[in-house]
């Protein structure tokens, strides 16, 4: 027996300006990646040292400084940019690491990076990879598909594999544009809210064993009316840290308001149910 389920996000208001968003929870560092802030014992650590080689990825826009402690700026580094640190050298106070950004060598704050595997390609993550990173704490491994044609949705294909067993294939489809086909930065609060909402649908499916009828009935009970699946996905997104409304201030002095999701606030009971769903439990 096989089935296919899909849920779509609601219509979006005019597209936002592109800028960074501080909503994302930091991902766990790679095994053995914890930085203690200790000073390197060798004061003249070579720039290139295969043993100490590291790679770091920015979690938000960061400044590349000319020196380990000074304030002279060499470049601005976008979020989700993987940087090589061939020598793995830290500043004396342990707050910056020496990295290579394009053709520049400088120092970046450790607080705005995470350690990633050496196999991670240097450079900016793709839109898809940035979105996957944003939802990875809850939807790790779920395939992300992107389109410039618009539309956001979560999908599950499942098939029975023996009594009481189901095998599922899950994926999320995300639009790289919003409003009037304006480009949408994957780390803008609107984009992140949409990503969290669609990830929430995957978590809903999992909690109810991919039983669409049972899921729909339970979410309607939690909401107290029809369309509970969408409302509860909004509530789950809220718990995950989404911001569903906002205003962008544009360079020309104008503003643009945006809204994600289906609208409506979440009660305390609904937020409690959302937390259970995120934890894989049925409310």
C-alpha positions in Angstrom: 0.0 0.0 0.0 1.4 3.4 -0.9 0.2 6.9 -0.4 1.4 10.5 -1.1 0.7 13.4 1.1 1.4 17.1 0.5 0.8 20.3 2.4 1.4 23.8 1.0 2.2 27.1 2.7 -0.2 30.0 2.4 0.1 33.0 0.1 2.9 35.4 0.7 2.7 39.2 0.9 5.1 41.4 -1.0 8.7 40.2 -1.0 11.1 41.5 1.6 14.4 43.1 1.1 17.3 40.7 1.3 19.2 40.8 4.5 20.5 38.4 7.2 18.3 37.0 9.9 19.5 36.0 13.4 16.7 33.4 13.9 18.6 30.3 13.2 19.7 28.1 16.1 23.4 27.2 15.8 24.1 23.6 14.6 26.1 21.3 16.7 29.8 21.5 15.8 31.4 18.5 14.1 32.9 15.8 16.4 35.9 17.1 18.2 35.2 20.6 17.0 34.8 22.4 20.3 37.0 25.4 20.6 38.2 26.1 24.1 39.6 29.5 23.5 43.0 28.4 24.7 46.0 30.2 23.3 48.2 28.3 20.9 51.4 27.2 22.7 53.5 28.2 19.8 53.6 32.0 19.4 54.8 31.8 15.8 52.3 29.2 14.4 52.9 28.9 10.6 50.0 30.0 8.4 49.8 26.7 6.8 49.9 23.7 9.1 48.1 20.4 7.8 47.8 19.1 11.4 46.0 22.2 12.6 44.0 22.9 9.4 40.4 23.8 10.1 37.3 25.0 8.3 34.7 27.3 9.7 31.3 28.5 8.4 29.8 31.8 9.2 26.4 31.6 10.9 25.7 35.3 10.1 27.3 38.1 8.2 30.8 38.7 9.7 33.7 41.1 9.4 37.2 40.0 8.2 39.7 41.9 10.3 43.3 42.6 9.3 44.7 41.5 12.6 44.0 39.3 15.6 43.0 42.1 17.9 42.7 45.3 15.8 39.5 46.9 14.3 40.7 47.5 10.8 38.3 45.8 8.4 39.4 44.0 5.3 36.1 42.6 4.0 32.6 41.7 4.8 31.7 38.0 4.7 28.1 36.8 4.1 26.3 34.3 6.2 26.8 30.6 5.4 30.2 31.1 3.9 32.8 28.3 4.5 36.3 29.6 5.2 39.5 27.7 5.2 41.9 28.1 8.1 45.0 26.3 6.9 46.9 27.0 10.2 43.9 26.9 12.6 45.5 29.9 14.4 43.5 31.6 17.1 44.0 35.1 18.5 45.7 35.4 21.9 42.4 35.9 23.6 40.7 33.0 21.7 38.0 35.2 20.1 39.2 35.2 16.5 40.5 32.7 14.1 42.8 33.3 11.1 41.1 32.4 7.8 41.3 32.8 4.1 38.4 34.6 2.4 38.7 34.7 -1.4 42.1 36.4 -2.0 42.3 37.9 1.5 43.8 36.5 4.7 42.5 37.9 7.9 40.7 37.2 11.2 37.0 36.5 11.8 35.2 36.3 15.2 34.7 32.7 16.4 31.3 33.8 17.8 30.0 34.2 14.3 31.2 30.8 13.0 30.9 27.1 13.6 33.5 24.5 12.9 32.7 22.3 9.9 34.3 19.2 8.3 37.5 19.7 6.3 35.7 18.1 3.3 33.2 21.1 3.2 33.8 23.1 0.0 35.0 26.6 0.7 32.6 29.3 -0.5 29.0 30.4 -0.1 26.3 27.8 0.4 23.7 27.4 -2.2 20.1 28.6 -1.4 19.1 25.0 -1.0 22.0 24.2 1.4 21.3 27.3 3.5 17.7 26.3 3.9 18.7 22.7 4.8 21.1 24.1 7.4 18.3 26.2 8.9 16.0 23.2 9.5 18.7 20.6 10.2 18.2 20.6 14.0 14.7 19.1 13.4 14.5 17.9 9.8 18.1 16.7 9.1 18.3 14.6 6.0 15.0 15.8 4.6 15.5 16.6 0.9 15.2 20.3 0.0 14.0 21.3 -3.5 13.9 24.9 -4.7 12.2 26.7 -7.4 12.0 30.3 -8.7 8.4 29.7 -9.8 7.0 30.1 -6.3 5.1 27.8 -4.0 6.2 26.2 -0.7 5.1 22.7 0.5 6.0 19.6 2.4 5.6 16.1 0.9 5.7 12.5 2.1 5.6 9.3 0.0 5.2 6.2 2.1 4.8 2.5 1.6 4.1 -0.4 4.0 6.9 -2.7 4.6 5.4 -5.5 6.7 2.8 -5.3 9.5 2.8 -1.9 11.3 5.9 -0.7 9.4 6.0 2.2 6.9 8.9 3.5 4.9 8.7 7.1 4.0 10.4 9.5 1.6 10.2 13.1 2.8 11.0 16.3 1.0 10.3 20.0 1.3 9.8 22.3 -1.7 10.7 26.0 -1.2 10.4 29.1 -3.4 13.5 31.3 -3.8 11.3 34.3 -4.5 8.4 36.0 -2.8 5.7 38.5 -3.7 6.3 39.8 -7.3 9.1 37.3 -8.0 11.6 39.3 -6.0 14.6 37.2 -4.9 14.2 36.0 -1.3 17.4 35.5 0.8 17.3 32.0 2.4 18.2 33.6 5.8 15.6 36.4 5.7 13.1 36.0 8.6 10.3 35.4 6.1 12.2 32.6 4.4 13.2 31.1 7.7 9.6 31.2 8.9 8.5 29.3 5.8 11.2 26.8 6.2 10.3 26.1 9.8 6.6 25.8 8.8 7.3 23.2 6.2 9.7 21.3 8.4 6.9 21.4 11.0 4.6 19.5 8.6 7.3 16.8 8.3 7.3 16.5 12.1 3.5 16.3 12.1 3.6 13.4 9.7 6.1 11.6 11.7 4.3 12.0 15.0 1.2 10.4 13.4 2.9 7.6 11.6 2.2 9.2 8.2 -1.6 8.7 8.8 -3.0 11.7 7.1 -6.6 11.2 8.4 -5.5 10.8 12.0 -3.2 13.8 11.7 -5.9 16.0 10.3 -8.4 15.1 13.0 -5.9 15.6 15.8 -4.8 19.0 14.5 -8.4 20.2 14.0 -9.1 19.2 17.6 -6.0 21.2 18.8 -7.0 24.2 16.8 -10.7 23.9 17.5 -11.7 24.3 13.9 -10.8 23.2 10.3 -7.4 23.8 8.8 -5.7 22.8 12.1 -2.8 21.2 10.2 -1.7 24.6 8.9 -2.4 26.5 12.1 -0.5 24.1 14.2 2.4 24.2 11.7 2.5 28.0 12.3 2.5 27.3 16.1 5.3 24.8 15.7 7.3 27.4 13.7 6.7 29.9 16.5 8.2 27.4 19.0 11.2 26.8 16.7 11.9 30.5 16.7 10.2 31.9 13.6 9.1 35.5 13.2 6.0 35.5 11.1 5.5 39.2 10.5 7.9 42.1 10.0 8.8 45.2 8.1 11.8 45.8 5.9 13.4 49.2 5.6 14.5 49.7 2.0 17.5 51.8 0.8 15.2 54.4 -0.8 13.6 55.1 2.6 10.4 53.2 1.9 9.2 50.2 3.9 7.8 46.8 2.9 5.7 44.7 5.3 5.6 40.9 5.1 3.7 38.0 6.6 4.5 34.3 6.6 2.0 31.5 7.4 -1.7 31.5 7.8 -2.1 34.2 10.4 -3.7 33.9 13.8 -2.0 33.7 17.2 -1.4 30.5 19.1 -2.9 29.8 22.5 -0.8 28.4 25.4 -2.4 25.1 24.8 -1.6 25.1 21.1 2.0 26.0 21.8 2.2 23.2 24.3 0.8 20.8 21.7 3.3 22.2 19.2 6.2 21.4 21.6 5.0 17.8 21.8 4.8 17.4 18.1 8.3 18.8 17.7 9.4 16.2 20.2 7.7 13.4 18.2 4.8 13.0 20.6 1.1 13.2 20.0 -0.6 16.0 22.0 
